[in-house]
């Protein structure tokens, strides 16, 4: 089985050529000394850690899984040592706030490191990823005292984080949750209730585990307006910063899951656990969504990462596996990569993965601009693009990542169904990414119900105008003419579809029937745009990287010819309306 190879060459191309990383960060306060060369050197070291330390634990960890012993979640062999090495190397604090001991590097480096970690070992990546999400919420909403106590050790990785939202009767509709928080009288609260599906809720990696828990105060109204957010650690913290007594929380059980077996997903019982309010009373969702939006982008990257790893393994296998004869019948057996059907699956996975990574880098750069650019209007525009694309990144990356994992498994034939080859683990692990942190259907409803209507459609149309500008600039490239034309036509179709969706207004049935199809259509057009952009930039440096222009041009043409036509069918399906979706009585389904 081929080893995972960190995609450093593609990352360098994206940063240095496609998006001009140096020019973007040069004007961002605090990033003046950062450039592509430094970013690449950092990511090369991160990639080595992922390939040499994390990937060798991936399949053994999946087979061993986690277990519960004497009330503590125990991780698979090797996880403790790997996490200790990860912390010692400083990786948890890569993009962390320098005020609390972080390195303060651009978000784009964090996202690219996250991809490599998840490609190598998705279960492991959840430990630092969830911690970083908790850090975001605490950093934006907690008191100075809580920040000073918890952020330095969470950013360093000495302590980890978890978010406790879901209950057995309250998943997507958090307004139904029943966990209670009773004031103690000293500014703290006693939290009582049970949460399910809590990733990293407990483990044996050492230090503290900082839970962010949604709960209701005694006088809270029903629904989401009655929810508050609380910080509740596994161990109470003494005044000198050392760990004190065990808090009133325990692991009821570990969830038995389809995938991510090396990640302890807990049922957590809070029995008067002491916690402190984060943000304002009754505005817990506002604070929690700071964490959830960060996690949704993180989960999207997980889907991209699985697609990358699975496609790499499938290409390597297809080059070695001998089956059948050549197309002209003159040779045989031949490597299966010569067969058109196999080649189509490999090309599909590669086209989706390369374009997805390009969108990840572009979105991360917008996040850095939104956070640091000295011009307020530039920050506002960038922040709008991030808001628009967050549900797209989460849903499209994970849908396409799962599809790529399945196609890659198919390349292996029967071996893909056998555990020892590792491909079935990718399929199982990828599946959760479409579900947690808000199912992809919820993401699609967020896109059509909240994001597309921003500025009466002005935000999404500004995004379309940027795409159109790039496509117009590429129109004169003879090698890309068909791809540019196909992408431009798909964009025009999407613009019309967007007007159609905006005209439907607040019709929830129409929105619900169309949402996932609309999100996929928007994602495909965006991928088409970025495929063309990469091909144009590759042609500009044809002599520097052998084969780059040929590869990127071929992928852009393939995407336009084989994947963009999906937008025609999606357009027709959406315009058919909701009648056929909701017309049959539910009792007859």
N, C-alpha and C positions, 0 to 999 in steps of 0.2 A: 504494500500500500504506500503510495507516494506521500511524502511529508508535506505539510503545509508550507507554502512559500509566501512570506509577507509581500504584498504588491507595492514595494517601494518605488519601482520604476514608474508605475502608473501614478502613484501619489506625487512623485517629483514632477512629472509632466503636468498634472493638474495644477499644482501650486505654482510652478515656475512659468508655465506657458499658457495654460487655458484661462487662469483667473488672475495672473499677475499678482501673486501674494505679496511680493515685496512692496509694490506700489500701494496696495490696500492698507497694509499694516503700518507703513511708514508715517502715515498721518494720524495714527491712533495713539493718543497719549499712553505711555508705558510700554509700547511695542516698538519704539524707534530703533532698537538695536537687534530686532529679530528679522531674519530673512529666510529665504528658501533653503539656503545651505545649512543654516542652524536647525531649521525645522526638520529637514531630511535626516540630519545626523541623529537628532533625538529620536525620530521615528524608526530609524534603522536599529537603534539599540532596543527600543520597545519591541520591534518585530522579532529580534533575536530572542528576547525573553519569552515571547509568545510561542515561537516555534520550538525552542529548546527546553523550556520549563513547563509551559501550560499544555501544549498539545499532547505530549506523552501521557498526561494524566486524564485526557478526555475520555477515551473508551474505557480504561479501567475504572474510572470514577463512575461512569454510567452503569457499568456492570455491578459494582459494589453498592452504589447508592448510599444514602444517608440512613442513619438509624437513631432511635431514641433509647438512651441508657440513663437510668436514674434521673429522669426528668430533663436531660440535656441532649440536644441534637448533636450527633457525631458525624463529621464529614468523612469522605473516603480517604484512604491512605494517600499521603503525599500532599493533601490540601493545606495542612497547617504549615508545612515547610515552604510550599510555594507561596503562600500568602505572606509569610514572614520575609521571604526574599523580595517579594513585590513591594512591601513596605520599606524594607531596608534600602532598596534602590530609588525610593522617592516617587514612584509612579502614582500613588493616590493623590498627591498634591500638585500634579502637573498644571492644571488650570485653576487651582485653588487661590483664593484671595491672599495676596502677600501679607496683608495686615495680620492674618492669623497663621502665618507660616507656610502658605502655599507658594508655588513658583510663579503664579500669575501669568502663565503663557496663554496664547490665543485659544479660543474654544475649538478652532478647526483642528489643532493638534490633538486635543482631547478626543474629538469625535473619530479621528483617524486611528488613534490608539485604541479606542473602544472597539472599532471594527476588527482590528487584528486580534484583540483579546477574545472577542466573541467567535471569530473564525477558529481560533485555537481551542477554546474551551468556554462555551456559552455559560455553563453553570457557574464557573469561577467568576466570570465577568459581572455577575449580578451582585457580588459582595461589594466591590468598589463603586459600581454604578448606582446602586440604591443608596449607598452612603452619600454619594455626591448629590443625589436628588434631595436627600434630607438636609444636607448642608445648604442647598439653594433656599429651601423654605425657611430654615432657621436664620440664614443670613439676611433675608428680605423682611422677615416678619417678627422675629423674636426680640426680646429685650436685650439690652447691652450685657446684662449680667449673664443671661443664658448663652449669648454668643461667646463671651469670654470664657465661660466654663467648658463649653462643648466643641466649639468650632476648631480650635487648634488641634485637638487630638483626633477629631473626625477627619480633618483635612490631611493630617499626617498618615491616617490609616490605622493608628493605634486603636481607635474606637470605630465601630461601624454603625450603620443606620438601617432602619426599616420603616416602612409606612404601613399603618394598620387602618385600613378603610373598611374592607368588605366584611359583611356579616351574612349568615345563612339566608336571611330574608332581605338583605340590602346589598345589591351588587351595583348595577348601573344606577339605580334609583337610590342614591344615598340618603334621600329624605326619609327613608323607612328605618334607618338604623336606630338601635335602642340602647347602645352603650351609654352609661351615665357618668357624670363627673360631679362629685359633691365637694363644695368648698370645705377645706379643713380648718381655715381660720388664720393661717399664717401666710396666705398667698399661694398655697399649693392646693391641689385637688386630689381626691381619692376616686380613681377610675375603676368602674366595675362593668364587665361585659365580656363577650367572647367574639373574637375576630377569626376569620378563616382566610386561607390562601396567602399567608404572610411570608413572603420570600425573605430569607435571612433573618427570620424572627428570632431564631436562636441558633447557636453554633459553638464550636470549640476552638475558634481562632484566637481567643484571648481578648482581653480588654473589655470595654463596655459595649452594649448594644442599645442604641438610642432609638426608641420607638416614637414616631409621630402618630398619635391616635386621635381619630375623630370621635367625639362624644357630645352628649347633651348636658347642659347645665340644668339644675332643678326647675327653673322657671322658663326654660326654653320653649318656644312655640313649635308646633309640628312642622315637618317639612325641612327643606334645606336651610331656611333662615334660622333654624334653631340649632345648627351644628357649630361646634367650636373645635379648635385644634389644640392638642396638648402634647408636650414633650414629656415622655416617661421612660427613664433609663432602666435597663436590667438591674444595674447596681446604683444605689444612691451615691452621690458624690460628696465627700467630706469637704470642709472649708479649704483644706490645703490642696484640693484637687485629686486626692487619692480616692480609690474606690472603697465605699462603705458597705453597708448591709444590702442583702438581696431585696429588691423591690417586690411588691405583691403581684407578680406575674409568673405564669408557668406555661409550659407547652402541653396542651391537651393531647396532641398526637401530631404525627407527620403525615401530610397528604401523600397518597399513593398516586403517582402521576404517569402520564404517557411518556413524558420526556423530562429533560433537565434533572435527571436523577441525582446528580451530585450537588444539587442546591437544596438545602433544607427549607421546605415550604410548610409552614406550621399553622396549626390551630392554636391560637393564643388565648389564654384565660387571664383576664385582669381582675384581680380580687382585692379591690381597694388599693391598687397600684398608685403610688404618688406621682403626680405630674404637674406641669406648669403650663399656663396658658401661653400659646403662641399666637400673636396677633390679637385682634379684638374679639370679645365674646359674640357669638352668633355669626362670625365671619370666617369660620374654619375652612369652608370650601375655597374662599378667596386665597387663603394662605396655602392650602393643600394643592391648589391648581398650579402654584409656582413650581412645586415639586413634580406634579403630574405632567405638566407640559415638558419639563426637562426629561422626565422618564419616557414620554411618548417618542421624543426624538431618539433617545437612547435605545428604545425597543425597535424603532425603525432600523437603526444601525445593526441591531442583532440580526434582523431578517436579511439585510444586505450581506452581512458577514457569513451567514450560513450559505447563502447563494455562492459567494466567492469560494469558500472552502470546498463545497460539493462540486462546483464546476471544475476547480483545479484537479480534484481526484478523478473526475470523469474523463477529462482530457488525457491525463496521464495513463489511465486504464485503456482508453480507446486507442492510444498509440501503440500499446503493447499486445492487446488482445487480437489474436488471429482468428478470423471467421469469414467464410464465404469467399467469393471471387471478385476481382476487379470489375468495374463497370463494363469493360470491353470483353470480359471473359478470358483474358489472356493470362492472368495471374491468379494464384490462389494457393493457400489461404492468404488473405491480406489483412492488415490492421483495420479494425472496424471503423476507424476514423475516416477511412476512404468511402464509407457508405453514406449516401446522401441523407438518409433518415437520421442516422447518428450525428452526422455533421450539423443537421438542422437543430437538433436538441442542444448540442454544444454551443452553436452560434447564438441560439436564443438566450441561453444562460449567460454567455459572455456579454452580449449586447445589453441585457438588462442590468447586469452587475456593473459594467463600466459606466453606463449612463446614471445608474443610481449613485455610484460613488461621486460622480461629478456633481449631482444635485446635492449630495451631503456636504461636499466642500463648499459649494456656492451658498447653501443655507447657513453653514457655520460661519462663513465670512460675514454674512448679513447680521448674524448674532453679535459678532465682534464689533461691527460698525454701529449697530444699534446701542451697544453698551458704552462705546468709547469715543465715537466721532465728535469732534468739537462743534459741528454744525447741527443745530436742533432739527432742522428739516430733514437733513440726511439721516439722522437717527430715526426720525419718525417713519420715513419711507422704508428703511431697512427693517424696522420693527414690524411694520405692516406685512412685509413679505414673509417674515418668520411666522407670524400668526397665520397667514394664509396657508403656508406650506407645512406647518406642523402636522395636521391630520393627513396630509398627502404623504409625507415622509413615513409616518407611522404605518399607514394602511398599505400604500403601494409597495414600499420596501419589503414589508412582511409577506404580502400576497405574492409578489414576484420572487422573493427569496424562497418561499415554500414551493412555488411552481418550479423553480430552478433545482431545488433539492430533489423533487420527484422526478424531473427529467434526468438528472444526473444519476439517480438510482436506476432508472430505466436503462441507461447506457450500460450498466453492469449486468443487465439481464438477471439470471437467477442468483448470481453472486450479490447483487444489490439487495436481495431479500434476506441474506444471511448475515447474522450479526457481526461475524469476525471481519467483514470487509468495511464496516463502519458507516455505510451509506444509509441504512435504515435509521441510525441514530440521528443523522442530519434531518431526516424527514420528521421524526418524532420531536426533536428539539425545536425545529422551525415552527411547528404547528402552534405552540403556545404563543408565539409572538403575534399571531393574528387575533389572539383572544385577550391577553392581559393588558393592563393599562388602558382599558377602554377598547372594546371589540372594534373590528374594522368597520362594522356597520355604524357604530356610534361615531367613529371618526368621520365617516361619510356624511352623516347627519350634521355633524359640527361644521363640515365644509359648506354644505348647501344651505344650512339654516342660519349660520352665524357668520362665517367668513366671507363667502361670496357676496352677501348683501351689504358688507361694509362699504360706506360711502356710496350707497345705492349702486354697487357694482364697480365703483371707481377703482378700488384696490386691485381686484382681479384683472380689470381691463388695463391698468398700468403695467401689470405683469405681462399681459399678452402683448402690449405695445413694445416692450423690451425684447420679447422673443421675435416679433415681426421685424424689428430693426436689425437684429443679428442675421435673420434669414435673408433679408434683402441684401445685406452686405456680402453674403455668401453666394448670391444668385449667379455670379459670373464664373464660378468654378465649374469647369467642364466635367470634372470627375464626379461632382456632387449634384449636378443639375436635377436629376430625377429625385434624389433624396430631399433636396431643398424644395422642389415643387410639391412633393407629397406631404412634407411637413407643413408647408404654407397652406395647402388645401385643408389639412387636418386642423390647423389653427383657425382658419375661417369657419370651419364646421363647429369648432368648439366655441367660438365667439357667438355664433348664432344660437347654440345650445344654451349658453350662459344667459343670453337675453330671454330665451324660452323659460329657463328656470326662475329668473328674476320676476318674470310676468306671473308666475304661479303664486308668488308672494308667500303667504303663511299657510298654504294648503298642505297639511301634514301628510295626507295620503299621497299626494303627488310627489312631495319631497322624499318620503320614505321609499316609494317605488323606484325612484330615479337615482337616489343618492350614491349607491355603490358604483353604478354604471357611470355616473358623472365623474366621480373621483378617479376611476380608472382611465376615463377618457382624458381628463386633465393631466394625469400622470404620463400617459403615453405621449401626448403632444410635448410635454416638458422634456421627456426622455429623447424624443426625436430632435428637438432643438439642441440639446446638449450633445447628442451624437454628431450632429452637423458641426457644432462649434469645435468639438474635439478633432474632427477630421480636418477642419480648416487650420487649426493651430498646429496639428501634426505635419501638414504639408509645408508649413512655414519653416519647419526645422527638419526637413527630410534628410539632410546630410548628416545630422547629428546623431540620430538614433535609427540604425538600420531596421527596416521593416515597420517602423511606427506608422508612417503615412499609409502604407498598404493595409495594415491592420485596422486602423481607425476609419479609413475610407470604406473598407469592406463592411465593417460593422454598421456604419451610418447607412449604407445602401441596403444592407440586410434588414436593419430596423425599419426603414421606410417601406420596403417591399413586403416584409413578412409580418410585422407587428403593428404598424400604424393602421393597416386596413381594419383592425378591430374597431377603430373609432367610428367607422361607417355603420357597423352593426349596433354599436352602443348608441349612436345617435338615433337610429330607427327604433330601438327598444325604448329609449326614454320618451320619444315623441309619441309612442303608442299610448302613453298615459297610464294612470293607475287603475282604470276600470277592470282590466283583466286580472289584476293582482288582487284586488279586494272584492271582486264580484261574487266569488263562491262563498257561501255561508261557512263559517268556521267549523260548524258541526259536520260538514261534509268532507272536510279535508282528511 
